């Protein structure tokens, strides 16, 4: 990696997380002899949060998204670069299918994967 000595360096550890709510009814308190009628919802929705921690400065960045994809990855990387547009940003991520190395040549010159 060629990193100019006059530029600041940020090392980001990045990952995504799926969150959602499924209402599950386990047990209910009631008066002895009465049957509880507790409606529940079988529908659910998921959301995703992108998160990254800069191990150099200790700062963190988050972005909520409806899904994970190459497009959302790019938006989040743009958000990370915006924290220091003149710096070099080293991104450490796992090998998820939406993290292809192809993006390496299609991103900003300030990002190293």
C-alpha contacts under 8 A as a table, 3 or more apart, distances in Angstrom:
res1	aa1	res2	aa2	distance
1	X	112	X	7.69
3	X	7	X	7.56
3	X	88	X	7.24
4	X	7	X	5.83
5	X	8	X	7.98
7	X	86	X	6.91
7	X	87	X	5.43
7	X	88	X	6.67
8	X	86	X	7.49
8	X	87	X	4.70
8	X	88	X	6.16
9	X	56	X	7.79
9	X	87	X	5.65
9	X	88	X	4.81
9	X	89	X	6.02
9	X	90	X	7.47
10	X	54	X	6.16
10	X	55	X	7.43
10	X	56	X	5.93
10	X	57	X	7.46
10	X	87	X	7.10
10	X	88	X	6.15
10	X	89	X	4.81
10	X	90	X	6.04
11	X	54	X	5.37
11	X	55	X	5.75
11	X	56	X	6.14
11	X	89	X	5.99
11	X	90	X	4.71
11	X	91	X	6.12
11	X	92	X	7.45
12	X	52	X	5.82
12	X	53	X	5.38
12	X	54	X	4.44
12	X	55	X	6.36
12	X	89	X	7.05
12	X	90	X	6.00
12	X	91	X	4.89
12	X	92	X	6.02
13	X	52	X	5.31
13	X	53	X	5.40
13	X	54	X	6.57
13	X	55	X	7.38
13	X	91	X	6.19
13	X	92	X	4.88
13	X	93	X	6.27
14	X	50	X	7.41
14	X	51	X	5.69
14	X	52	X	4.14
14	X	53	X	6.68
14	X	91	X	6.86
14	X	92	X	6.10
14	X	93	X	5.34
15	X	50	X	6.05
15	X	51	X	5.66
15	X	52	X	6.50
15	X	93	X	6.30
15	X	94	X	7.37
16	X	48	X	6.77
16	X	49	X	5.66
16	X	50	X	4.46
16	X	51	X	6.14
16	X	68	X	7.93
17	X	48	X	5.51
17	X	49	X	5.35
17	X	50	X	6.57
18	X	46	X	6.61
18	X	47	X	5.76
18	X	48	X	4.46
18	X	49	X	6.60
19	X	46	X	5.66
19	X	47	X	5.35
19	X	48	X	5.99
19	X	49	X	7.78
20	X	44	X	7.07
20	X	45	X	5.80
20	X	46	X	4.51
20	X	47	X	6.15
21	X	44	X	6.09
21	X	45	X	6.79
21	X	46	X	7.42
22	X	41	X	7.56
22	X	42	X	7.00
22	X	43	X	7.18
22	X	44	X	5.55
23	X	40	X	6.40
23	X	41	X	6.06
23	X	42	X	7.04
24	X	40	X	7.14
25	X	28	X	7.94
25	X	38	X	7.85
25	X	40	X	7.04
28	X	36	X	7.12
30	X	34	X	6.61
30	X	35	X	7.52
30	X	36	X	6.77
31	X	34	X	5.74
41	X	44	X	7.83
46	X	66	X	7.45
47	X	64	X	7.38
47	X	65	X	6.37
47	X	66	X	5.12
47	X	67	X	6.54
48	X	64	X	5.80
48	X	65	X	5.20
48	X	66	X	5.91
48	X	67	X	5.86
48	X	68	X	7.04
49	X	62	X	6.73
49	X	63	X	5.58
49	X	64	X	4.39
49	X	65	X	6.00
50	X	62	X	5.46
50	X	63	X	5.07
50	X	64	X	6.29
50	X	65	X	7.53
50	X	76	X	7.26
51	X	60	X	7.25
51	X	61	X	5.75
51	X	62	X	4.45
51	X	63	X	6.62
52	X	60	X	5.62
52	X	61	X	5.37
52	X	62	X	6.59
53	X	58	X	6.61
53	X	59	X	5.93
53	X	60	X	4.37
53	X	61	X	6.60
54	X	57	X	5.70
54	X	58	X	5.25
54	X	59	X	5.35
54	X	60	X	6.08
55	X	58	X	5.29
55	X	59	X	7.61
61	X	80	X	7.11
63	X	76	X	6.81
65	X	68	X	7.13
65	X	72	X	7.29
67	X	72	X	7.66
68	X	72	X	5.98
68	X	73	X	7.11
68	X	98	X	7.35
69	X	72	X	5.27
69	X	73	X	6.10
69	X	98	X	5.55
70	X	73	X	5.01
70	X	74	X	6.17
70	X	98	X	5.60
70	X	99	X	7.14
71	X	74	X	5.17
71	X	75	X	6.38
72	X	75	X	5.03
72	X	76	X	6.22
73	X	76	X	5.18
73	X	77	X	6.18
73	X	98	X	7.73
73	X	99	X	7.67
74	X	77	X	5.05
74	X	78	X	6.15
74	X	107	X	7.95
75	X	78	X	5.04
75	X	79	X	6.31
76	X	79	X	4.93
76	X	80	X	6.34
77	X	80	X	5.02
77	X	81	X	6.24
78	X	81	X	5.13
78	X	82	X	6.15
79	X	82	X	5.10
79	X	83	X	6.86
80	X	83	X	5.54
80	X	84	X	7.74
80	X	89	X	7.81
81	X	84	X	5.75
81	X	85	X	5.42
81	X	87	X	7.77
81	X	89	X	6.79
81	X	110	X	7.60
81	X	111	X	7.72
82	X	85	X	5.20
84	X	87	X	5.37
85	X	110	X	7.95
86	X	110	X	7.67
87	X	110	X	6.62
88	X	110	X	4.68
88	X	111	X	6.06
88	X	112	X	7.58
89	X	110	X	5.92
89	X	111	X	4.82
89	X	112	X	6.19
90	X	111	X	5.86
90	X	112	X	4.69
90	X	113	X	5.89
91	X	111	X	7.12
91	X	112	X	6.13
91	X	113	X	4.94
92	X	113	X	6.30
93	X	99	X	7.80
93	X	113	X	7.90
94	X	99	X	7.62
95	X	99	X	6.23
95	X	100	X	7.67
96	X	99	X	5.41
96	X	100	X	7.76
97	X	100	X	6.44
99	X	103	X	7.81
100	X	103	X	6.19
101	X	104	X	5.46
101	X	113	X	7.79
102	X	105	X	6.40
102	X	106	X	7.27
103	X	106	X	4.97
103	X	107	X	6.15
104	X	107	X	5.87
104	X	111	X	7.90
104	X	112	X	7.24
104	X	113	X	6.64
107	X	111	X	6.93
108	X	111	X	5.70
109	X	112	X	7.90
